[in-house]
Amino acid sequence: MESFKDNTIRGLNEILNNCLHTEEILRNSAKDSINISLKKIFLYYADLNLTYIKKLRTEILRLGGIIVHPSSEKIKCWEEGTDFNDKLKICENSVSDAVNNYKEFSLREDILNEVVPVISQQYFGEKEAQETIKNLRSSELTI
């Protein structure tokens, strides 16, 4: 049976990998965007994910864990010709996955309580990103 510490480290690694994926999707979205406002929004949330990644790595190491690196496979955001709303939906789905991972992890009873404040703070940041991107889908911006 795994300990709370082991479960916590494994869960933090899962969230870390999701953050890496989300950060890359958002950064690639910024690169592909010709709209300056949209580019800034994507970069803001990509940079926010980068701070989450650093904090998650710190927590894993503090707990004596090993950072499990995801595959080095590059993430492709979308195919050539994908329309604006589909691109935003891809971004929204990635951020929604992160929101769900944070929420599920923070509700687990087999993790160390000391990491819940870190996870909760990051959850609310991802929730904000999710709402922002969802609102962009209903706006008149062009990518």
Backbone bond lengths (Angstrom), bond angles and torsions (degrees), N, CA, C in turn:
res aa  C-N    CA-C-N  psi(-1)  N-CA   C-N-CA  omega(-1)  CA-C   N-CA-C  phi
1 M - - - 1.453 - - 1.530 109.35 -
2 E 1.329 114.76 132.15 1.466 118.96 -178.93 1.521 110.92 -76.79
3 S 1.300 115.01 150.05 1.454 120.56 178.72 1.529 110.60 -82.91
4 F 1.317 115.52 166.83 1.462 120.57 175.94 1.528 109.84 -56.83
5 K 1.329 115.32 -40.05 1.463 120.29 -179.19 1.531 110.57 -62.83
6 D 1.317 117.41 -46.24 1.468 121.19 179.49 1.529 111.02 -63.10
7 N 1.324 116.64 -43.35 1.471 121.00 178.06 1.518 111.21 -62.41
8 T 1.324 115.48 -39.32 1.464 120.45 179.71 1.520 110.47 -65.27
9 I 1.320 117.10 -46.78 1.465 121.10 179.92 1.520 110.42 -61.70
10 R 1.317 117.40 -45.49 1.465 120.47 179.56 1.531 110.74 -61.27
11 G 1.335 116.90 -44.17 1.465 121.22 178.95 1.519 112.43 -64.64
12 L 1.336 116.71 -39.95 1.463 120.34 177.74 1.523 110.70 -64.15
13 N 1.325 117.07 -38.19 1.465 120.36 177.09 1.530 111.25 -64.45
14 E 1.329 117.06 -38.61 1.467 120.62 177.87 1.526 110.48 -63.76
15 I 1.328 116.31 -44.17 1.460 120.38 178.28 1.526 110.31 -65.80
16 L 1.324 116.52 -40.76 1.460 121.33 177.60 1.529 110.56 -56.46
17 N 1.311 116.98 -47.38 1.465 120.39 -179.49 1.522 111.62 -64.22
18 N 1.325 116.88 -37.19 1.462 119.78 176.53 1.522 110.55 -65.98
19 C 1.329 117.43 -39.97 1.473 121.45 177.88 1.523 111.06 -63.88
20 L 1.319 116.84 -39.65 1.459 120.14 177.81 1.528 110.34 -61.60
21 H 1.308 116.23 -42.74 1.464 121.73 178.79 1.532 110.29 -63.55
22 T 1.330 116.63 -48.23 1.464 121.76 -178.93 1.527 110.81 -62.84
23 E 1.320 116.66 -43.46 1.462 120.66 179.50 1.526 110.41 -59.92
24 E 1.316 116.75 -43.17 1.462 120.08 -178.89 1.529 111.58 -68.23
25 I 1.317 117.26 -40.89 1.476 120.84 177.68 1.537 109.49 -60.23
26 L 1.320 116.82 -46.73 1.463 120.46 -178.27 1.533 111.67 -66.89
27 R 1.331 116.71 -40.66 1.467 119.87 179.42 1.524 110.49 -66.35
28 N 1.329 117.65 -41.89 1.466 120.70 176.89 1.523 110.86 -65.14
29 S 1.316 116.47 -35.22 1.461 120.65 177.63 1.520 110.51 -64.53
30 A 1.320 116.71 -39.78 1.469 120.50 177.28 1.521 110.71 -63.35
31 K 1.335 116.31 -42.04 1.471 120.19 179.55 1.528 111.07 -62.59
32 D 1.327 116.32 -37.26 1.465 120.95 -176.62 1.526 113.30 -81.93
33 S 1.309 117.19 -9.73 1.460 120.83 -175.94 1.524 111.48 -88.34
34 I 1.339 115.61 135.41 1.463 119.60 174.60 1.527 110.78 -97.56
35 N 1.315 116.89 -11.63 1.449 122.37 178.56 1.531 108.69 -83.11
36 I 1.337 116.92 117.11 1.466 122.13 -175.20 1.527 111.58 -61.24
37 S 1.311 118.17 -41.96 1.465 120.95 -179.99 1.518 111.02 -63.12
38 L 1.301 116.11 -44.89 1.453 120.90 179.73 1.528 110.95 -65.90
39 K 1.324 116.11 -40.29 1.468 121.52 177.32 1.531 110.05 -57.66
40 K 1.336 116.32 -44.54 1.463 121.01 -179.79 1.522 111.71 -63.99
41 I 1.321 117.01 -39.20 1.467 120.93 178.81 1.525 109.91 -64.38
42 F 1.323 116.68 -47.83 1.466 120.33 179.24 1.531 110.84 -60.46
43 L 1.326 116.73 -44.01 1.471 120.01 -179.32 1.522 111.51 -66.17
44 Y 1.327 117.00 -38.10 1.463 120.39 178.21 1.523 110.56 -58.86
45 Y 1.329 116.41 -49.34 1.460 119.51 -178.35 1.525 112.20 -73.33
46 A 1.321 118.36 -29.86 1.467 120.66 174.25 1.528 109.49 -65.21
47 D 1.329 116.61 -44.34 1.463 121.03 178.52 1.531 111.20 -64.82
48 L 1.318 116.96 -37.42 1.460 121.03 176.68 1.530 109.67 -62.10
49 N 1.330 116.83 -43.22 1.459 120.21 176.86 1.523 111.01 -62.37
50 L 1.315 117.01 -35.66 1.460 120.40 177.96 1.531 110.58 -62.63
51 T 1.327 117.88 -38.77 1.470 119.63 176.37 1.528 110.31 -67.11
52 Y 1.332 117.29 -36.06 1.467 120.41 176.53 1.521 110.10 -63.36
53 I 1.318 116.11 -42.81 1.467 121.78 -179.54 1.528 109.89 -59.02
54 K 1.319 116.55 -46.05 1.466 120.94 -179.92 1.529 111.00 -62.30
55 K 1.324 116.35 -43.28 1.464 120.45 -179.57 1.529 111.00 -67.28
56 L 1.326 117.38 -40.62 1.461 120.46 178.49 1.528 110.84 -63.35
57 R 1.325 116.50 -42.68 1.470 119.87 177.45 1.527 110.87 -60.89
58 T 1.323 116.04 -42.75 1.464 120.90 178.41 1.522 110.93 -60.20
59 E 1.326 116.99 -44.56 1.465 121.52 -179.91 1.528 111.36 -64.30
60 I 1.318 117.22 -43.12 1.469 120.87 179.81 1.525 109.88 -60.66
61 L 1.322 116.36 -46.61 1.463 120.47 -179.78 1.526 111.48 -67.62
62 R 1.322 117.36 -38.67 1.467 121.80 178.62 1.523 110.73 -59.89
63 L 1.330 116.12 -36.08 1.463 121.02 -179.98 1.528 112.23 -81.62
64 G 1.333 116.51 -0.55 1.459 120.25 178.64 1.513 113.39 85.96
65 G 1.321 116.73 15.27 1.460 120.72 -178.89 1.510 112.65 -89.12
66 I 1.303 113.97 174.75 1.459 122.44 176.77 1.519 107.56 -112.50
67 I 1.325 115.92 135.01 1.462 120.51 179.02 1.522 108.25 -76.08
68 V 1.323 114.96 122.35 1.455 121.05 178.97 1.515 107.67 -92.57
69 H 1.329 115.68 115.94 1.455 120.76 -177.59 1.521 110.50 -83.78
70 P 1.328 116.11 135.89 1.468 118.75 176.73 1.522 110.14 -71.66
71 S 1.300 115.98 173.06 1.464 119.01 177.80 1.519 108.71 -59.33
72 S 1.300 116.14 153.50 1.466 121.01 -178.03 1.522 111.75 -85.10
73 E 1.301 115.67 13.67 1.465 121.64 179.82 1.530 110.43 -63.49
74 K 1.322 116.58 131.57 1.463 120.58 178.17 1.519 109.51 -73.31
75 I 1.300 115.70 142.79 1.456 121.41 -179.31 1.517 108.85 -92.51
76 K 1.289 115.94 124.94 1.461 120.77 177.11 1.523 107.28 -96.05
77 C 1.304 115.40 125.70 1.464 119.21 -177.00 1.516 111.99 -72.09
78 W 1.319 115.72 -49.87 1.454 119.89 -175.25 1.516 110.60 -162.98
79 E 1.309 113.96 163.91 1.461 120.88 178.46 1.526 110.04 -80.97
80 E 1.315 115.74 158.34 1.470 121.35 175.05 1.524 108.50 -56.16
81 G 1.305 117.01 135.12 1.463 121.06 177.11 1.525 114.77 88.83
82 T 1.329 117.72 1.88 1.460 120.27 178.10 1.528 108.59 -66.72
83 D 1.328 116.49 133.16 1.467 118.43 -176.56 1.527 112.08 -78.88
84 F 1.323 115.10 167.50 1.463 123.72 -174.21 1.523 112.40 -54.05
85 N 1.317 118.15 -50.52 1.467 120.65 -177.27 1.523 111.97 -64.72
86 D 1.323 117.46 -36.10 1.464 119.76 177.37 1.522 111.19 -67.38
87 K 1.325 117.23 -37.27 1.464 120.98 177.10 1.530 110.43 -63.77
88 L 1.318 115.54 -44.49 1.464 119.10 178.23 1.525 111.10 -64.65
89 K 1.310 116.93 -36.41 1.473 121.06 179.18 1.531 110.17 -64.18
90 I 1.330 117.28 -39.81 1.469 121.08 177.14 1.530 109.80 -61.32
91 C 1.329 116.97 -45.09 1.466 121.27 177.73 1.523 110.70 -62.97
92 E 1.318 115.79 -45.96 1.462 120.44 -179.54 1.528 110.67 -61.18
93 N 1.320 117.86 -42.25 1.464 120.91 179.41 1.520 111.83 -62.49
94 S 1.321 116.80 -40.35 1.460 120.44 178.85 1.523 110.83 -63.53
95 V 1.322 116.15 -45.35 1.459 120.34 179.40 1.536 110.03 -68.01
96 S 1.320 117.64 -37.48 1.472 121.09 177.54 1.521 111.33 -62.35
97 D 1.335 116.72 -38.88 1.465 120.39 175.60 1.526 110.25 -59.93
98 A 1.327 116.12 -42.87 1.464 120.52 178.73 1.526 110.58 -62.65
99 V 1.325 117.08 -45.38 1.466 121.59 179.22 1.527 109.81 -57.14
100 N 1.324 116.45 -47.34 1.465 120.67 -179.30 1.527 111.94 -63.50
101 N 1.333 117.39 -41.07 1.468 120.58 178.52 1.520 111.59 -62.39
102 Y 1.329 117.11 -44.73 1.462 120.61 178.15 1.525 110.56 -61.16
103 K 1.316 116.02 -46.46 1.458 120.61 -176.87 1.527 111.12 -62.34
104 E 1.321 116.67 -48.89 1.468 120.71 179.98 1.530 111.11 -61.07
105 F 1.325 116.41 -43.01 1.458 120.13 -178.49 1.526 110.96 -64.51
106 S 1.323 116.85 -44.91 1.473 119.55 -176.01 1.530 112.42 -67.78
107 L 1.320 118.00 -19.97 1.462 121.84 179.65 1.525 113.65 -90.85
108 R 1.320 116.86 -7.56 1.465 120.29 -179.41 1.518 110.43 -67.49
109 E 1.308 115.71 145.72 1.466 121.10 179.21 1.519 112.61 -96.06
110 D 1.341 116.80 -4.95 1.462 119.73 -176.33 1.524 112.40 -107.52
111 I 1.332 116.50 30.33 1.463 121.31 177.59 1.525 109.86 -122.36
112 L 1.313 115.41 163.21 1.464 120.51 177.38 1.524 109.83 -72.96
113 N 1.309 116.44 129.05 1.468 121.55 -178.97 1.523 112.88 -61.98
114 E 1.314 117.35 -24.63 1.463 120.89 -175.68 1.523 113.63 -65.11
115 V 1.340 118.80 -19.41 1.460 120.60 179.82 1.528 112.32 -93.34
116 V 1.321 117.51 -10.09 1.464 120.53 -176.90 1.532 112.62 -60.90
117 P 1.345 120.59 -41.14 1.473 118.70 177.70 1.530 113.11 -60.48
118 V 1.313 117.77 -39.02 1.472 121.75 178.43 1.520 109.42 -64.01
119 I 1.316 115.70 -47.51 1.458 121.47 -178.48 1.527 110.63 -64.72
120 S 1.316 117.15 -41.09 1.474 121.19 -179.75 1.518 111.20 -63.31
121 Q 1.322 116.85 -43.26 1.467 120.76 179.22 1.524 110.23 -61.44
122 Q 1.314 116.61 -45.01 1.457 120.38 -179.58 1.532 110.75 -68.23
123 Y 1.317 116.76 -36.15 1.466 121.02 177.15 1.520 110.63 -56.62
124 F 1.334 116.99 -47.48 1.466 119.97 -178.12 1.529 111.91 -66.69
125 G 1.324 117.72 -32.94 1.460 120.62 175.00 1.522 111.27 -65.46
126 E 1.325 116.88 -42.42 1.469 120.67 178.35 1.524 110.76 -68.88
127 K 1.318 116.53 -35.35 1.471 120.85 177.95 1.529 109.89 -63.11
128 E 1.332 116.67 -40.58 1.467 121.10 176.38 1.526 110.62 -62.24
129 A 1.328 116.78 -44.53 1.467 120.88 178.05 1.520 110.55 -60.61
130 Q 1.315 116.29 -41.88 1.465 121.26 179.60 1.530 110.58 -59.72
131 E 1.313 117.12 -46.67 1.469 121.50 179.99 1.527 111.54 -65.81
132 T 1.326 116.52 -41.30 1.462 120.59 179.56 1.526 110.67 -61.32
133 I 1.316 116.27 -47.34 1.469 119.79 -178.70 1.523 110.83 -67.79
134 K 1.324 116.45 -37.11 1.468 120.05 176.77 1.534 109.99 -61.74
135 N 1.332 116.50 -41.98 1.467 120.57 178.06 1.521 112.15 -66.80
136 L 1.314 117.48 -33.92 1.470 120.79 177.56 1.523 111.10 -62.46
137 R 1.308 115.89 -34.87 1.469 119.60 -178.90 1.529 111.42 -62.62
138 S 1.330 116.82 -26.63 1.461 119.24 179.67 1.525 113.07 -96.47
139 S 1.343 116.94 3.30 1.461 121.18 -179.26 1.523 110.65 -92.58
140 E 1.325 114.41 -179.42 1.465 120.99 -178.83 1.522 113.30 -98.93
141 L 1.330 117.69 10.58 1.460 120.53 -179.83 1.529 110.02 -65.70
142 T 1.310 115.33 150.22 1.472 119.70 171.91 1.511 107.58 -117.18
143 I 1.295 114.44 142.51 1.447 120.44 -175.51 1.509 110.39 -72.41
